[in-house]
């Protein structure tokens, strides 16, 4: 692999102390309905999705609100219940901010090898029935984490 598979951004992840409050503002201002809302992570934590943070199993989770702006989704995440990359970010940035940008990839393992060769270690990952995700530490270079999404059967 000489580069990432795709350059289409799937979503921008914003970690905040109150996801509902944060998502209601742009939804109201832009008149865009929220695509989804509710808890995630705990329902898709280690027990269901083999979620790992810094190589260790975690049930760290959060509440998220998602809405579409053109071809890109905005995802607001409020961390709760345990260790996670989102909680660490909020601890360092109490008002919140852009945590990650996500791209679609064809093969998470191959992409991880490539990114780790580019000095971007994998710090979190998980898998569900139809796909998997991983976060890579690119904050020192890009100013945010790089997230990959692999969708099975696509």
C-alpha positions in Angstrom: 0.0 0.0 0.0 1.4 3.3 -1.1 -1.5 5.6 0.0 -4.9 5.4 1.6 -7.6 3.7 -0.5 -10.0 6.7 -0.7 -9.9 10.4 -0.1 -13.6 10.9 0.6 -14.3 12.1 4.1 -17.1 10.2 5.9 -17.5 12.4 8.9 -15.9 14.9 11.2 -16.0 13.9 14.9 -16.3 16.6 17.5 -15.9 15.7 21.2 -17.9 18.0 23.5 -19.1 18.0 27.2 -22.8 18.0 26.1 -23.5 16.3 22.8 -27.2 17.1 22.6 -26.6 20.8 23.3 -23.8 21.0 20.8 -25.8 19.2 18.1 -29.0 21.2 18.6 -27.3 24.5 17.7 -26.1 23.8 14.2 -29.3 21.7 13.6 -31.3 24.8 14.4 -29.1 27.3 12.6 -28.8 25.2 9.4 -32.3 23.6 9.6 -30.8 20.1 9.3 -32.6 17.3 11.2 -30.4 15.1 13.3 -29.7 11.8 11.6 -29.4 9.8 14.8 -29.1 10.3 18.5 -28.5 8.2 21.5 -26.0 6.1 23.4 -23.3 4.2 21.6 -20.1 2.5 22.8 -21.7 1.0 25.9 -24.0 -1.0 23.7 -21.1 -1.6 21.3 -18.3 -1.7 23.8 -15.9 -4.6 24.4 -18.6 -7.2 25.0 -20.3 -6.6 21.6 -17.6 -5.0 19.4 -14.2 -6.0 20.9 -13.6 -2.3 21.6 -10.0 -1.6 22.6 -8.2 1.6 23.7 -4.4 1.7 23.9 -4.4 -2.1 23.2 -6.7 -2.9 26.2 -10.4 -3.9 26.3 -12.7 -1.0 27.3 -16.4 -0.3 27.8 -15.7 3.4 27.5 -18.6 4.9 25.6 -20.5 8.1 24.9 -23.6 9.7 23.6 -23.6 10.8 20.0 -25.7 13.0 17.7 -25.1 12.9 13.9 -26.3 15.0 11.1 -25.4 15.3 7.4 -24.1 18.4 5.8 -23.8 17.6 2.1 -21.7 14.5 1.7 -20.1 14.8 5.1 -21.6 13.9 8.5 -20.9 15.8 11.7 -20.7 13.6 14.7 -20.9 15.1 18.2 -19.6 12.8 20.9 -20.0 13.1 24.7 -17.8 10.6 26.4 -19.1 8.7 29.5 -18.3 5.5 31.4 -14.6 4.6 31.2 -11.4 5.0 29.3 -11.6 6.2 25.7 -9.9 8.4 23.3 -12.9 10.8 23.5 -12.5 11.1 27.3 -8.8 11.8 27.1 -9.5 14.5 24.5 -12.2 16.1 26.7 -9.8 16.0 29.7 -7.3 18.0 27.6 -9.8 20.3 25.9 -12.7 20.8 28.4 -14.7 22.9 26.0 -14.3 20.3 23.3 -13.2 20.5 19.7 -12.5 18.5 16.5 -11.3 15.1 17.6 -11.1 13.2 14.4 -11.9 13.0 10.7 -13.0 9.6 9.3 -12.2 8.1 5.9 -13.5 4.9 4.3 -10.9 2.2 3.7 -11.1 -1.2 2.0 -8.9 -3.1 4.5 -8.3 -1.9 8.1 -5.4 -4.2 8.7 -3.5 -3.2 5.6 -4.3 0.5 6.2 -3.1 0.2 9.8 0.3 -1.2 8.7 0.6 1.6 6.2 -0.3 4.3 8.7 1.9 2.9 11.4 4.8 3.0 8.9 3.9 6.7 8.5 4.3 7.2 12.2 0.6 7.1 13.1 0.1 4.4 15.7 -3.3 2.8 16.2 -4.8 3.9 19.5 -8.3 2.5 19.4 -10.4 0.1 17.4 -13.7 -1.8 17.4 -15.8 -3.9 15.2 -19.6 -4.5 14.6 -21.6 -6.8 12.4 -21.2 -4.8 9.2 -17.8 -3.1 9.7 -15.0 -1.9 11.8 -13.2 1.3 12.8 -9.8 2.4 14.1 -8.3 5.6 15.4 -4.7 6.6 14.5 -2.7 9.2 16.4 -2.0 11.9 13.8 -2.7 14.8 16.1 0.9 16.1 16.1 0.9 16.2 12.3 -2.7 16.9 11.3 -4.1 18.5 14.5 -6.7 15.7 14.9 -6.9 11.9 14.9 -7.4 10.0 11.7 -10.2 7.5 11.9 -10.8 4.7 9.4 -14.0 2.9 8.6 -14.2 -0.4 6.8 -17.7 -1.6 5.7 -17.9 -5.3 5.1 -19.5 -6.5 1.9 -19.1 -3.2 0.1 
